[in-house]
């Protein structure tokens, strides 16, 4: 799954079912064409959906008709990890067509889908996607709607096959860019955009060639572009996210700037872990440090 582990936001447990072509920094083993195509079509602009949990709850500013106390209670339930209770509460108000309810409801649905069985996850994915479509029809200029739409497009396209995944990678990027346009300077949005660029750039030449032959021209980016967004995220909110530090280190390595890479990998390895996602980032950073 854009931009799933697509912000760790979004996108915690199940990886955003890859919406941008992933390949790590370690040497790859030789693969046949079928294996390469499978990798190429595993798209994931985000590294982990946990990132959506990191996003602050002051994402309001849209058309609001629901009692403020309801939204506050929903945010409290979400922060506690009680996604089902948040869903049950907000579902009572979804017919109000209040975008503040709809995006919070879709957020709870996304987290519920991460631990649901395949059939239920599919149902939840389409439910959340439909809610966001409705919300965007009501208010297109709410950045949180675009942020969550990028996540649901990623999840939805993963259910619809590889061609849909390739196609939706462009739409995922479009929604991230629209979110940044609506809320310039948001660190998590910069991170999401950087991760999209990194994973697209990390596509090997032979994978890109096969993707072009099978699906047409794949999306393009550069590690320099990814670095720009990661650096902007860090400037906007220093040390805000373990994975941004990790990805800064990995991107500097890609650009052969080893000392800069070590600086940020060390920061990631020493990051005070608040959840499993932070712990995984710390472990990956330390593993890379040990290898260079």
DRENRO-235000 format. One record per residue: residue in three letters; x, z, y of N, C-alpha, C in turn. Coordinates in steps of 0.2 Angstrom, whole numbers, padded with zeros to 4 digits, always signed. Layout:
ALAXZYXZYXZY/...
This chain:
UNK+0004+0000-0006+0000+0000+0000+0004+0000+0006/UNK+0002-0003+0021+0005-0003+0027+0006+0002+0029/UNK+0010+0001+0033+0014+0003+0037+0012+0008+0035/UNK+0009+0013+0012+0007+0019+0010+0013+0024+0009/UNK+0017+0026+0008+0019+0033+0006+0017+0038+0011/UNK+0016+0012+0029+0014+0011+0030+0013+0016+0033/UNK+0017+0028+0045+0018+0032+0046+0019+0036+0042/UNK+0016+0043+0027+0019+0048+0023+0014+0053+0024/UNK+0008+0044+0032+0006+0046+0033+0003+0048+0031/UNK+0000+0043+0030-0003+0042+0031-0002+0044+0027/UNK+0005+0038+0026+0003+0036+0021+0009+0041+0014/UNK+0002+0056+0005+0008+0061+0002+0009+0059-0005/UNK+0004+0060-0009+0006+0060-0016+0007+0053-0019/UNK+0002+0048-0018+0003+0042-0021+0005+0037-0015/UNK+0011+0033-0017+0014+0029-0012+0009+0023-0010/UNK+0009+0022-0003+0004+0017+0000+0003+0011-0004/UNK+0003+0011-0010+0003+0006-0015+0006-0001-0012/UNK+0012+0000-0010+0017-0004-0006+0014-0010-0003/UNK+0014-0010+0004+0012-0016+0008+0017-0019+0011/UNK+0023-0018+0010+0029-0022+0013+0034-0022+0007/UNK+0037-0027+0006+0042-0028+0001+0047-0023+0000/UNK+0047-0019-0005+0052-0013-0005+0058-0015-0010/UNK+0064-0012-0008+0070-0013-0012+0075-0008-0009/UNK+0077-0003-0013+0081+0002-0010+0088+0000-0008/UNK+0092+0004-0006+0099+0002-0003+0104+0002-0009/UNK+0102+0004-0015+0107+0004-0020+0107-0003-0024/UNK+0113-0005-0027+0113-0012-0030+0107-0013-0035/UNK+0104-0019-0035+0099-0020-0039+0102-0023-0046/UNK+0098-0022-0051+0100-0025-0057+0097-0032-0057/UNK+0100-0036-0062+0098-0043-0062+0091-0043-0065/UNK+0087-0048-0062+0080-0048-0064+0078-0055-0065/UNK+0073-0056-0069+0070-0063-0070+0065-0064-0065/UNK+0063-0071-0064+0058-0073-0059+0052-0069-0059/UNK+0049-0067-0065+0043-0064-0065+0043-0057-0062/UNK+0049-0054-0064+0050-0047-0061+0051-0047-0054/UNK+0055-0052-0051+0056-0053-0044+0049-0054-0040/UNK+0045-0058-0043+0038-0059-0040+0034-0053-0040/UNK+0034-0049-0045+0031-0043-0045+0033-0038-0039/UNK+0040-0038-0038+0042-0034-0033+0041-0037-0026/UNK+0041-0043-0026+0040-0046-0019+0033-0045-0017/UNK+0028-0045-0022+0021-0044-0020+0019-0037-0020/UNK+0023-0032-0020+0022-0025-0020+0023-0024-0012/UNK+0018-0024-0008+0019-0023-0001+0018-0016+0001/UNK+0022-0014+0006+0021-0007+0008+0024-0006+0015/UNK+0021-0007+0020+0024-0005+0027+0026+0002+0028/UNK+0023+0006+0024+0024+0013+0025+0028+0016+0019/UNK+0032+0021+0020+0035+0024+0014+0031+0029+0010/UNK+0027+0033+0014+0023+0038+0011+0017+0040+0015/UNK+0012+0041+0012+0006+0043+0016+0006+0050+0018/UNK+0010+0054+0016+0010+0060+0019+0011+0060+0026/UNK+0014+0055+0029+0015+0055+0036+0008+0055+0040/UNK+0003+0053+0037-0004+0054+0041-0005+0061+0042/UNK-0003+0065+0037-0005+0072+0038+0000+0075+0044/UNK+0005+0072+0045+0010+0074+0050+0007+0073+0057/UNK+0003+0068+0058+0000+0066+0064-0004+0072+0067/UNK-0003+0073+0074-0006+0079+0077-0014+0077+0078/UNK-0017+0083+0078-0024+0082+0078-0027+0081+0085/UNK-0023+0080+0090-0026+0078+0097-0027+0071+0098/UNK-0029+0068+0093-0030+0060+0093-0037+0058+0096/UNK-0040+0063+0100-0046+0061+0103-0046+0057+0109/UNK-0051+0056+0112-0051+0052+0118-0056+0046+0117/UNK-0060+0046+0111-0064+0040+0110-0071+0042+0113/UNK-0076+0038+0111-0083+0040+0112-0085+0046+0108/UNK-0087+0051+0111-0089+0057+0107-0096+0059+0109/UNK-0100+0060+0103-0107+0062+0104-0108+0068+0100/UNK-0104+0070+0095-0104+0075+0090-0102+0082+0094/UNK-0105+0087+0092-0103+0094+0094-0095+0095+0093/UNK-0092+0097+0098-0085+0098+0098-0083+0103+0093/UNK-0087+0108+0091-0085+0113+0086-0085+0110+0079/UNK-0089+0105+0078-0089+0101+0072-0082+0098+0071/UNK-0080+0094+0076-0074+0091+0075-0068+0096+0074/UNK-0068+0101+0078-0063+0107+0077-0063+0109+0070/UNK-0069+0111+0067-0069+0113+0061-0067+0108+0056/UNK-0068+0102+0057-0066+0097+0052-0058+0096+0052/UNK-0055+0097+0058-0048+0097+0059-0045+0103+0055/UNK-0048+0109+0056-0046+0115+0053-0046+0114+0045/UNK-0051+0111+0043-0052+0110+0035-0046+0105+0033/UNK-0046+0100+0037-0041+0095+0035-0034+0098+0035/UNK-0032+0102+0040-0025+0105+0040-0024+0109+0035/UNK-0029+0112+0032-0029+0117+0026-0028+0113+0020/UNK-0029+0106+0020-0029+0102+0014-0036+0102+0010/UNK-0041+0105+0013-0048+0105+0010-0052+0099+0012/UNK-0049+0093+0010-0052+0086+0012-0059+0085+0010/UNK-0061+0088+0004-0068+0087+0002-0073+0091+0006/UNK-0071+0097+0009-0076+0101+0013-0076+0097+0020/UNK-0070+0094+0022-0070+0090+0028-0075+0084+0028/UNK-0074+0081+0022-0079+0075+0020-0086+0077+0020/UNK-0088+0083+0017-0095+0085+0017-0097+0086+0024/UNK-0093+0090+0028-0096+0092+0034-0097+0085+0039/UNK-0092+0081+0039-0092+0075+0043-0098+0070+0041/UNK-0099+0070+0034-0104+0065+0032-0111+0066+0035/UNK-0112+0072+0037-0119+0074+0040-0120+0071+0046/UNK-0114+0069+0050-0114+0066+0056-0112+0059+0057/UNK-0111+0055+0051-0108+0049+0052-0113+0044+0054/UNK-0120+0045+0054-0125+0040+0056-0125+0041+0064/UNK-0122+0046+0067-0122+0046+0074-0118+0040+0077/UNK-0114+0037+0073-0110+0032+0076-0105+0034+0081/UNK-0102+0040+0080-0097+0043+0084-0090+0042+0081/UNK-0086+0038+0085-0080+0036+0082-0075+0042+0081/UNK-0076+0048+0084-0072+0054+0083-0074+0056+0076/UNK-0080+0056+0074-0082+0058+0067-0080+0052+0062/UNK-0081+0046+0064-0079+0041+0059-0072+0041+0057/UNK-0067+0041+0062-0060+0041+0060-0058+0047+0056/UNK-0061+0053+0058-0059+0059+0054-0062+0059+0047/UNK-0068+0056+0046-0071+0055+0040-0066+0050+0035/UNK-0064+0045+0038-0060+0040+0035-0053+0043+0033/UNK-0051+0048+0037-0045+0051+0036-0045+0056+0030/UNK-0051+0060+0029-0052+0064+0024-0053+0060+0017/UNK-0056+0054+0018-0057+0049+0012-0051+0047+0010/UNK-0046+0045+0014-0040+0043+0012-0036+0048+0008/UNK-0036+0054+0010-0033+0059+0006-0036+0061+0000/UNK-0043+0060+0000-0046+0061-0007-0044+0056-0012/UNK-0044+0050-0009-0042+0044-0013-0035+0045-0017/UNK-0031+0048-0014-0024+0049-0016-0024+0053-0023/UNK-0029+0057-0024-0029+0061-0030-0035+0059-0035/UNK-0039+0054-0033-0045+0052-0037-0043+0047-0043/UNK-0047+0047-0048-0046+0042-0053-0047+0035-0050/UNK-0045+0030-0054-0044+0023-0051-0051+0021-0049/UNK-0057+0022-0053-0063+0020-0051-0065+0023-0044/UNK-0064+0030-0044-0067+0033-0038-0062+0032-0032/UNK-0056+0031-0033-0051+0029-0028-0053+0022-0025/UNK-0055+0017-0029-0058+0011-0026-0064+0012-0022/UNK-0069+0016-0024-0075+0017-0021-0073+0020-0014/UNK-0069+0025-0014-0067+0028-0008-0064+0024-0003/UNK-0059+0019-0006-0056+0015-0001-0060+0010+0003/UNK-0065+0007-0001-0070+0003+0003-0074+0007+0007/UNK-0076+0013+0005-0080+0017+0010-0076+0019+0016/UNK-0070+0021+0016-0066+0022+0022-0065+0016+0026/UNK-0064+0010+0023-0063+0004+0026-0069+0002+0030/UNK-0075+0003+0027-0081+0001+0030-0082+0005+0036/UNK-0081+0012+0036-0082+0016+0041-0077+0014+0047/UNK-0071+0012+0046-0067+0010+0051-0069+0004+0055/UNK-0072-0001+0050-0074-0007+0053-0080-0006+0058/UNK-0084-0001+0056-0090+0001+0061-0087+0004+0067/UNK-0082+0008+0066-0079+0012+0072-0076+0007+0077/UNK-0073+0002+0074-0069-0003+0078-0074-0007+0082/UNK-0080-0008+0079-0085-0012+0082-0088-0008+0088/UNK-0088-0002+0088-0091+0003+0093-0085+0003+0098/UNK-0079+0004+0096-0074+0006+0101-0067+0003+0099/UNK-0066-0003+0101-0060-0007+0099-0053-0004+0101/UNK-0054+0000+0107-0048+0002+0111-0046+0009+0109/UNK-0047+0012+0103-0045+0018+0101-0040+0018+0096/UNK-0034+0020+0098-0028+0019+0094-0028+0022+0087/UNK-0031+0028+0086-0031+0031+0080-0035+0026+0075/UNK-0040+0023+0077-0044+0018+0073-0039+0013+0070/UNK-0035+0010+0074-0030+0005+0072-0025+0008+0067/UNK-0023+0014+0069-0018+0017+0064-0021+0018+0057/UNK-0027+0021+0057-0030+0022+0050-0032+0015+0047/UNK-0034+0010+0051-0036+0004+0048-0030+0001+0045/UNK-0024+0001+0047-0018-0001+0044-0017+0002+0037/UNK-0018+0008+0036-0018+0011+0030-0023+0009+0025/UNK-0029+0008+0027-0034+0006+0023-0034-0001+0021/UNK-0031-0005+0025-0030-0012+0024-0025-0013+0018/UNK-0020-0009+0019-0015-0009+0013-0018-0007+0007/UNK-0022-0001+0007-0025+0001+0000-0030-0004-0002/UNK-0034-0007+0002-0039-0012+0000-0035-0018-0003/UNK-0030-0021+0001-0027-0027-0002-0024-0026-0009/UNK-0021-0020-0010-0018-0018-0016-0023-0019-0022/UNK-0030-0018-0020-0035-0019-0025-0037-0026-0026/UNK-0035-0030-0022-0038-0037-0022-0033-0042-0024/UNK-0027-0040-0026-0022-0045-0028-0016-0046-0024/UNK-0011-0050-0026-0005-0051-0023-0006-0055-0017/UNK-0010-0060-0017-0011-0065-0011-0014-0061-0005/UNK-0019-0057-0007-0022-0053-0002-0017-0048+0001/UNK-0012-0045-0003-0007-0041+0000-0002-0044+0005/UNK+0000-0050+0003+0004-0054+0007+0000-0056+0014/UNK-0006-0058+0013-0010-0060+0019-0011-0054+0024/UNK-0012-0048+0021-0014-0042+0025-0008-0039+0028/UNK-0002-0041+0025+0004-0038+0029+0004-0040+0036/UNK+0002-0046+0038+0002-0048+0045-0004-0043+0048/UNK-0009-0042+0045-0015-0038+0049-0013-0031+0049/UNK-0009-0029+0045-0007-0022+0045-0002-0021+0051/UNK+0002-0026+0052+0007-0026+0058+0003-0026+0064/UNK-0002-0030+0064-0006-0032+0070-0010-0025+0072/UNK-0012-0021+0067-0016-0015+0069-0011-0010+0072/UNK-0005-0010+0069+0000-0005+0071+0002-0007+0078/UNK+0003-0013+0080+0005-0015+0086+0000-0014+0091/UNK-0006-0015+0089-0012-0013+0094-0012-0006+0095/UNK-0011-0002+0090-0011+0006+0091-0005+0008+0096/UNK+0000+0005+0096+0006+0006+0100+0004+0004+0107/UNK+0001-0002+0108-0001-0004+0114-0006+0001+0118/UNK-0011+0004+0114-0015+0008+0116-0013+0015+0117/UNK-0007+0017+0114-0004+0023+0115+0003+0022+0115/UNK+0006+0020+0120+0013+0019+0121+0017+0025+0120/UNK+0023+0025+0117+0027+0031+0116+0025+0036+0111/UNK+0020+0034+0106+0019+0038+0101+0024+0038+0095/UNK+0027+0043+0094+0033+0043+0089+0031+0041+0082/UNK+0025+0043+0080+0023+0041+0073+0022+0034+0072/UNK+0019+0031+0078+0017+0024+0078+0024+0020+0078/UNK+0029+0022+0081+0035+0019+0081+0038+0019+0074/UNK+0038+0025+0071+0040+0026+0064+0037+0021+0060/UNK+0030+0020+0060+0027+0015+0056+0029+0008+0057/UNK+0030+0006+0063+0032+0000+0065+0039-0002+0062/UNK+0044+0003+0063+0050+0003+0060+0051+0002+0053/UNK+0046+0006+0049+0046+0005+0042+0044-0002+0040/UNK+0039-0004+0043+0037-0011+0042+0042-0016+0042/UNK+0046-0015+0048+0052-0020+0049+0057-0019+0044/UNK+0059-0013+0042+0064-0011+0038+0062-0014+0031/UNK+0057-0013+0028+0055-0016+0022+0054-0023+0021/UNK+0052-0026+0026+0052-0034+0027+0059-0036+0027/UNK+0063-0033+0031+0070-0035+0031+0074-0034+0025/UNK+0072-0029+0021+0076-0027+0015+0074-0032+0009/UNK+0070-0037+0010+0068-0042+0005+0075-0046+0004/UNK+0077-0047-0002+0083-0051-0004+0081-0058-0003/UNK+0087-0062-0002+0086-0069+0000+0082-0073-0006/UNK+0084-0071-0012+0081-0074-0018+0073-0072-0019/UNK+0072-0066-0017+0065-0063-0017+0061-0067-0011/UNK+0064-0068-0006+0061-0072+0000+0059-0079-0002/UNK+0064-0082-0006+0064-0089-0008+0058-0089-0013/UNK+0057-0085-0017+0052-0085-0022+0045-0084-0019/UNK+0045-0079-0014+0039-0078-0010+0037-0084-0007/UNK+0041-0087-0004+0040-0093+0000+0037-0099-0004/UNK+0040-0100-0010+0037-0105-0015+0030-0103-0017/UNK+0029-0097-0019+0023-0095-0022+0017-0094-0017/UNK+0019-0090-0011+0014-0088-0006+0014-0091+0001/UNK+0019-0095+0002+0021-0098+0009+0025-0093+0012/UNK+0027-0095+0018+0032-0091+0022+0030-0084+0023/UNK+0034-0079+0020+0033-0072+0021+0034-0070+0028/UNK+0032-0064+0030+0033-0061+0036+0041-0060+0037/UNK+0043-0060+0043+0050-0059+0044+0051-0053+0049/UNK+0057-0050+0049+0060-0045+0054+0067-0044+0053/UNK+0070-0039+0056+0077-0038+0056+0078-0031+0055/UNK+0084-0029+0053+0086-0022+0053+0087-0019+0060/UNK+0089-0024+0064+0090-0022+0071+0084-0020+0075/UNK+0078-0024+0073+0072-0022+0075+0069-0015+0072/UNK+0070-0014+0066+0068-0008+0063+0072-0002+0066/UNK+0078-0003+0068+0082+0002+0071+0079+0004+0078/UNK+0077-0001+0082+0075+0000+0088+0069+0004+0088/UNK+0064+0003+0083+0058+0007+0083+0060+0014+0080/UNK+0064+0015+0076+0066+0022+0073+0069+0026+0079/UNK+0073+0022+0083+0077+0026+0089+0072+0028+0094/UNK+0067+0023+0095+0062+0025+0100+0057+0031+0098/UNK+0056+0031+0091+0052+0037+0089+0056+0043+0090/UNK+0063+0043+0089+0067+0049+0089+0067+0051+0097/UNK+0068+0046+0101+0068+0048+0108+0061+0051+0111/UNK+0056+0048+0108+0049+0050+0110+0048+0057+0108/UNK+0050+0059+0102+0049+0066+0099+0055+0068+0094/UNK+0060+0070+0097+0066+0072+0093+0065+0076+0087/UNK+0068+0074+0081+0067+0078+0075+0060+0080+0073/UNK+0056+0075+0075+0049+0076+0073+0047+0075+0066/UNK+0051+0071+0062+0049+0069+0056+0055+0068+0051/UNK+0055+0071+0046+0061+0070+0041+0062+0063+0039/UNK+0057+0059+0038+0058+0053+0036+0061+0048+0041/UNK+0059+0049+0047+0062+0045+0053+0070+0046+0053/UNK+0072+0052+0052+0079+0054+0052+0082+0050+0046/UNK+0079+0051+0040+0081+0047+0034+0082+0040+0035/UNK+0077+0037+0038+0077+0030+0039+0081+0027+0044/UNK+0083+0031+0049+0088+0030+0054+0095+0029+0050/UNK+0096+0034+0046+0102+0034+0042+0103+0028+0037/UNK+0097+0026+0034+0097+0020+0030+0098+0014+0033/UNK+0095+0014+0039+0095+0007+0043+0102+0007+0046/UNK+0105+0012+0049+0112+0012+0051+0117+0009+0045/UNK+0116+0011+0039+0120+0009+0034+0119+0002+0033/UNK+0113-0001+0033+0112-0008+0033+0116-0012+0038/UNK+0117-0009+0044+0120-0012+0049+0128-0010+0049/UNK+0130-0007+0044+0137-0006+0043+0140-0001+0048/UNK+0135+0004+0051+0137+0009+0055+0137+0015+0052/UNK+0143+0016+0048+0143+0022+0043+0143+0029+0047/UNK+0146+0029+0052+0147+0036+0055+0140+0038+0058/UNK+0136+0033+0061+0130+0034+0064+0125+0036+0058/UNK+0126+0033+0052+0122+0034+0046+0123+0041+0044/UNK+0129+0043+0044+0130+0050+0041+0127+0055+0046/UNK+0127+0054+0052+0125+0059+0057+0117+0060+0055/UNK+0113+0055+0054+0106+0055+0053+0104+0057+0046/UNK+0108+0055+0042+0107+0057+0035+0108+0065+0034/UNK+0113+0067+0038+0115+0075+0038+0109+0078+0041/UNK+0106+0076+0046+0101+0079+0049+0095+0079+0045/UNK+0094+0074+0041+0088+0073+0036+0089+0078+0031/UNK+0095+0079+0028+0097+0083+0023+0096+0090+0025/UNK+0097+0092+0031+0096+0099+0033+0089+0100+0037/UNK+0085+0096+0036+0078+0096+0039+0075+0102+0036/UNK+0072+0107+0040+0068+0112+0037+0061+0110+0034/UNK+0061+0109+0027+0056+0106+0024+0049+0111+0025/UNK+0044+0107+0026+0037+0110+0027+0033+0108+0021/UNK+0034+0103+0018+0030+0101+0012+0034+0096+0008/UNK+0031+0094+0002+0034+0090-0003+0038+0084+0000/UNK+0034+0081+0005+0037+0075+0008+0044+0076+0011/UNK+0044+0081+0015+0050+0083+0018+0056+0085+0013/UNK+0054+0088+0007+0059+0090+0002+0061+0083-0001/UNK+0057+0078-0002+0059+0072-0005+0064+0068-0001/UNK+0062+0069+0006+0067+0065+0011+0074+0069+0011/UNK+0074+0075+0011+0080+0079+0010+0084+0077+0004/UNK+0081+0077-0001+0084+0075-0007+0087+0068-0007/UNK+0083+0063-0005+0086+0056-0004+0092+0056+0001/UNK+0091+0059+0006+0097+0059+0011+0103+0062+0008/UNK+0102+0068+0004+0108+0071+0001+0111+0066-0004/UNK+0107+0063-0008+0109+0058-0013+0113+0052-0010/UNK+0111+0050-0004+0114+0044-0001+0121+0047+0002/UNK+0121+0053+0005+0127+0056+0008+0132+0056+0002/UNK+0130+0059-0003+0135+0059-0009+0138+0053-0011/UNK+0135+0047-0010+0137+0041-0013+0141+0037-0008/UNK+0142+0040-0001+0146+0036+0004+0152+0040+0006/
